C-alpha cells in the first residue's frame, strides 16, 4: 500500500504542469463475493437434503486512490488501487448477512488498469464507463480457523481478474469534481481445493467484489 501511494505521488509530482492528469481519493462500502461454496448431503428420516455453506467476507468501508491520464475528451486510462479490511463470514447460501468470525480477518488489496470512456465529456454532470485488467492480493489472518465444512488457510494469495464499472462526477470547476463510482472486480478465488477436506461438493466461484466509493477528483 505504501509503495502504491509513493508511486502515485511521484507520478503526480512529475506531471503537475501537464494537462489532462487527475488524482482521485475516495472511500465507501466494499461488498465481497463468495470465495467457497461447500454442499453437504444430509440424510433425514424422509430422505436427504443438500445444505450449502458459503465463505465470504463482511461488508466494510474501503479506500480507493487512482491517477488518470486523459488522451482525449472521451478516453483516458487510470491506475487504480483499493484496500479494505474485513472479518471473514461463513453462512448459508441464502444468508445475506452471514456470521462474522472474530478469529479471521481478510485484507484485500487490488490494482487495476482500466480504460475510461466518458459518455459526456463536458457539462456539470459527467458520466463514465470503465473496464480493464485487475490484480488482487488477498491476505488472511487466521490460524486453525474453520466453519461448517470449510477450513480457512492463513497467508497471502495473489490472483488476476477484471474490473468493470460506471461512475458519475459533479464538476463545480474545471479542476475539482465530486465523483461516485461502482466497480465490480472479479477474480479467481484465493482458496484451493487441496486445502479443504474432501467432504461433499466444493465449488470455487469467481467472487464479484463490488467497490462503491465517493471521493474528490483534482485535475492538473
N, C-alpha and C positions, 0 to 999 in steps of 0.2 A: 504493500500500500504506500509506504514512504517512497519507494523507488518510482512508482507511478506519479505521485504528487510532484517529486523533484523533476521528472521528465517533462510533465505538463508545464511546470513553472519555467524551466529553461527554454522550452519551445515558445512559450508565450512571450518571454522576455526578449528573445531574438526577433520577434515579429511585431513589436509594439508600433512600429511605423509602417507596417504593411497593411494593405486593405484586405477586407474580406476574411479576417480572422476573428474568432469569438471564443469565449470561455463560458461554461455554464456550471454552476454549483447548485445541486438540488437534493431534496430528501422526500421520503414518502414511504408508504407501506409496501413491503415486498411479500408477495404471496408465492409460496413454494409448491411445486408439483409433487407427484408421487414418485418416490425412488424405488420402492419394492412393493410388490403385491404377493402375499402368500395365501394360498387357498388350501384349506384342510377339509376333508370329508368327515363329518361327524355322524356316527351311527346312532340312530334313535329307535324307539320302540316301534315306530311306524315305517321305518326305512332309514334313509340317510339324507343329510343336507350339507351344502357347502357353506363354509364360513371363511370370508376373506378379510385378511388383516393388511392394512396399508401403513407403510412407513413414509413420513414426510417431515416437515418442519413447521413450527408455528409461524403465523404472520407477525412480522416485526418491521420497524422502521429501518430503512437503509439509506446509504449515502451514494450519490452519483456525481461524478465530475467528468466533464468532457471538454475537448478542444476541437474546434471545427475550422476547416478551410473551405471557403466557397470558391467554385470555379466559374460560376455564372449566377445569374439571378435565381435560377431554379435549382441548380445542382451543387452539392457540397459533399465532403467526406469528413467524418469525425472519428476521433479516438475517444472511446467512452469507457470509463472504469466505474464499477459499482462494488459496494461492500455492504454486507448485512450479517448480523449475528443473531441466531435464533435457537430456542430449545427444540430438540427432536420431539416428534409427535408420532404416536402409534395409536391407530384407531380402526374402526370398522370401515368398510367400503363406502357406506352412506353416512359416515360420521364426519361432518364438515369441520368440527372443532378439534376432534382428536383428543388424545390425552397427553398433556405435556409431561416430559420426563426430565426431572431435575438433574439427573446424573449425566445427561448428554447435551452437548452444545454443538451447533453447526456454524462454522464460519464460511461464508460463500463470497468469493471474490471473482468478478467477471470482467474481462476485457473484450470489447467488440470494436469492429471497424466497419460501421455501416455507411452505405451511400445514402445521402439525404436528398429527397425531392420535395421542393416547396411548391405546393399547389397554387398558391397566390403569393408571389414574392414581394408584393407591395401592399400597403394599407396598414391600418391599426391592428387588425387581427389577421394573423397569417397561419396557415395550416400546412403540415408536412407529413410525409411518409418516409420511413427508413427501413433498410434491410442490409444485412451483411454477416460475415463470419464472426463467431464468438469463441472465447476460450475461458473456461470456468475452472476454478480451483476450489474444491470442497475440503475443508479441514474439520475433522470430527474429534471432539474431546470426549471420549467415552471409554471406560475400561470395564470389561466384563458386563457390559450393558446388553440386556436382551428383553424383548417383549414377547407377546403371544406368537410363537412360531417364527420370530425374527431376531437374529443376533446382529448387533451393530459393531463394525470394526472401529479401531482407533488409529487415526493417521490422516494423510492427505492424498487426495486423488485429483488429477488434472484431466479434463476431458474437453473435446471440441464440440461445437454446436453452431447454431444460427440465432441471430437476433433480428426481430422484425417488430415494427410498431408504428405509432402515429402520435402526433403532437399538435398543440396549438399555442401560439405566442401572442401576447398583447404587447405591442411596441408603443411605449409612451414617448420614445425618442428614437433616433437612428442608432444610438449606442446602447440603449438599455431596453430590456424586454423581460416580462414575466412569462415563463414557458412551462406548460404542463405536458407530460408525456406518459404513455403507457407502452411498455415494451415487453414482448414475450421472448424470453431467452430459453431455447430448448436445447438440451444436451443429452448425451448418453448418461445413464445412471452411474453414479460413482461406486455403486456396490457390485460385487461379483458373486456368481453362483457358487464358486469354490469356498466361499467364506460362510455359507449357510448350510445348515443341516438338511439332509435330503429327506425332508418331511413334506408331504403334499406337493402341490404345484407352485412353483415360484416364477413370477414374471418380473421383468425389469423394464417398465415403460420409460419412454423418454420424458423426463419431467419438464413441464412447462412452467417456468418461473416468471411470474408477472411482476415487473417493476413499475410501479405507479409513482411518479415524482412531480414535484412543483418546485421551481427554482428561478434564479436570476441569470440571464444571459447578458454578457457585456461584449460589445463589438469593438474591434480596434481598427 
